[in-house]
Amino acid sequence: MFFDSHCHLDRIDLDDFDNDFNQLLKTIEQDDVTRMLCIGVNLESFDAMHQCIAAYEHIFCTAGVHPDYEEVREPSVEELCKLAQHDKVVAIGETGLDYFHQSGDLDWQRNRFVIHIEAARECGLPLVIHTRDAREDTLALLRQHRAQEVGGVLHCFTEDWDMARAAIELDFYISISGIVTFHQAQNVRDMAQQIPLERLLIETDAPWLSPAPYRGKTNHPGRVKLVAEKLAEIRGESLETIARTTFQNANTLFGLS
C-alpha cells in the first residue's frame, strides 16, 4: 500500500481518463495507492477541490494559499481555521516561501507564511511546507512562531541535508517526489539517503513532476510507486519497507487511523 502525501487531484487533466474522475481513481488503485492527500492552493478553489474528493473515504485534503500565488485573496487565521473544520481537512497549507519563482519585496509572502503557522497552531493541525531557495528564512519563521508545536512536512524537498536535519529537529517530516528519479538530481538522491526512515514521506505533486520514465507527461498518484522504488534502490531498503513505513508515517502525521 502507498500513501501519496501530496497531490493535486483536482488539477489533473482527465483527457487521458475518458474525462472521468472515477477512471483516474481506478488507474491509481491499480498501483496499490490506497490513500492520497489533495493539497489546497488558494481560497478561491477550496470549495471545488473539497467537493471533488469529499465522497471518497481514502482521499483527504488541506487548506491553504500557495506562496507562488500573488494575485489571490489573502487568508486570515480565522478563515483557515474555519476551512479546517471541514470533513477531510487534515493539515494547513501548502504554505511557505519561494525565492526561486518570486523576487523583490517578499514581505507579503513571509506574512502569509506566518498566518498559516499561527492558524495551524490555533487549530492543532500540521503544516504542509513549500520551500525553495529560502532556507534561512523558512527555518527562522518556523522557529520564531513555534511551528514545532504542530510539526508538518517539507514537501517535494530538494534542499540539502543540513536543512532537512534542522526541520526534523522541529518535528517535521521530509517528503521526496519524482525529482529523485531525474538524471541530474544526484543532490536529491544524496540527501534522501540520509533521512531517517521514521521521518520519510513520498509524494507525486501530481499533475507535475512525473518521475522517470514518464518525465514530461501528466503525473498522477499511481506513480508514487516509482518514487518508492527509487528510494528503496538508493537507500538499500526493500520496497515493502519504504511503502509500509511511509504509509505509517503519513497516517501518523495527519492523524489518521
N, C-alpha and C positions, 0 to 999 in steps of 0.2 A: 504494500500500500504506500502511496505517495501523497504528500500534502504540498500543494503549490501555495507557498506562503505569500505570494504577491503576483497578482494578475489583474487584468482589466477586461473582464468578460464582456462588459457592455460596449467595448470599443473594438471587438474583433469583427472583421468583415465576414459576414455569413455567406458570401457568394460561393465559397468552396464547400458549404454545408447545406446546399439546397435552400438557402435563406431560411433555415430552420434552426433555432437555438437549441432545441432538443437533439437535433442531429449532431450539433457541435458537442453537446454533453456526452452523447453516445461514443463519439470518436475519442474523447478524453478518457472515458471509462475503460476503453479497450487497452489503455496503457496503465491501468491499475491506479489511476489518480482518484482517490476517494474523498478528498477534501480540498477546498480551494478558498482563498481569501481574495475577494474582489475589492480593489482599492478605490476609495473616493478621491477625486482630484479637485473638485470645486463645489461650491454650494449649489450652483445653478443646476448641476446634473445629478445631485444626490438622489432626488426622488425617483428619477427614471432608472438610475443604477440599482437602487434598492428594490424597485418593482421587478426588475429583470431577474433578480436572484431570490426573491422572497419565498417562492414556492418550493425551493429545493433545500432539503434538510442538510445537505453536505456542503453548502456554499454559504460563506459568511462575508461580512464587508466591514469597511472602515468609514469614518467621516473626517474630511479634512480638505485643505486647499494647498495644492502643489506649489512649491516655491518658484517654479518657472512661469506660473500663470500670473502676469502682472495686471492685466485689464479684466479683473473679475471682482466680485463683491468680497470685501474683507470679512473674515469671520470674527466673532466675539467668543469669549469663554462661554457665555450663556448659550449662544446658538449651537456651538459644538457639543456642549453637554446635553442640549435638547435633542440633537440628532442622535447622540449616543444612547438615548433611551429607546430608540427603535430596535425591535427584534432583529437579530443578526449582526448588529454592530458590536465588534469585539476589540476595536482599537481606534486611536486617534491618528489621523494622517492620511495621505502621506504629507509630511511636512519636512522642513529642514532648510538647508542653504545650498545654493548652486551658484558658484562664482565662475563656472565654465561657460554657461549659456547667458548669464546676466553680468552686466558691468555697470560702472558708475556708482551713484549713491544708492546703496542697497539697504538703507535703514528700514525701508518698508518690508524687505524680506526677513530681516532679523526680528522686527517687531511681530510679524506674522508667526514666526517660529516660536517666539516666547508665548504668544497667545495659545498656541497648540500645547505647549508644555504645561502651561497653567491649567488648561482645560483637562488634559489627561490626569493631572494630579487631582483636580476638582472632582472628576467623575470616576477616578480609580481604574483607568484603562491604560494599557501600554501604548507606546508611541511607535509609529512606522516612520523611519527617518530616511530622507533622501539627502545625501551629502556628496558634493563634487567640488574639488579644489577649494574646500572651505574647512580644512581640518581643524585649525586652531579655534576659529570662531564657533564651529559646531560643538566641539568639546567644551569650550568655555561656557556657552549658553546652557548646555546640558547640566554642567556642574553648578553654575550660578543659580539656576532655577530648580534645582533638586530633582532632576529627571530620574535619578536613581530610585526615587520612591515608587515609581511605577515601572521602570525599565522599558524595554521595547526591542526593536530590531533596526540595525542599519542595513537597509535593503540594497540589492544589486551592488554589493560593496566592491570597489575597485581601488581603494586606497591601500596604504601599506600596513604591515603587521603592527607597527607601533600604535597606529590609530585604532586598529581593531582591538588590541590589548587594552588600551585606555577605555574603550567603550565597554568591553567585557567587565572591566572593573566597576563600571557604573551600572552593572546588571543588565547589559544589552546582549542580544544575540547578533550574529553576523550571518547575513543571507547571501548565498552565491547564486548567480544567474548563469545563463548560457554563455556569457562572455568567457567563462572559464574554458570553453572549448575552442575559442578563437586562436588561430595560429600565433598571433602577435601578443597574446595576453599571458606571457610567461610570468609577469609580475603578479597577476591574479592567482595563477597556479601556485607560485611560491608562497604567497600569503595564505591561501586556502589550506595548504598543508599544515599550517601551524595553529589553526583554530581548534580549540578543544572540542571534541565531538559533542559534548553536552551543551555547547553554545552555537552549534551549526544549524542553519536552515537552508532550504533550497527553494528556488523560485524560477518562474519564466519571465515575468514582467510582460507577458503577452498582452497585446499582439506584436510587441517589439522584441528585439534581441534573440531571434530564433537561433538555437545552437547549431553547430556543425553536425551533420552535413546539410542543414536546411537554412543556413545563414542567408539573409536577404529575403526570405519568404515570410509570409504572415505566421506568427508564432501562436501556439495555443498551449494550455496547461498540460496536455498529454506529453509534451516534450520535456517536462521537468525530469523525466526518467533519464534523459541524455545527460542532464546536469549531474544527477546522482551517479551515473556510470563513470563520468569523467572524474568526479571526486573520489570514487572508490579506487579508480586506477592510480591517481596521483598520490593518494594517502595510504595505499596498500591495505585497504579495508574491503570487506565484501560489500556487494551491492545491497544485500539484505541488511547489513549493519547500518549503512547510510540511510536506507529507506526507513527502517524501523526507528532509528534514533531521531532523525529529523522530523518524522511524523509525531513522535512523542514530544519533542521539543516545541513544535508549533502548538500542539494541544496545550502544553503547559503554559506557554507564553500568553496565549489568547484565552485561557481559562475555559477550555473545552474538555468535556469528559472523554 
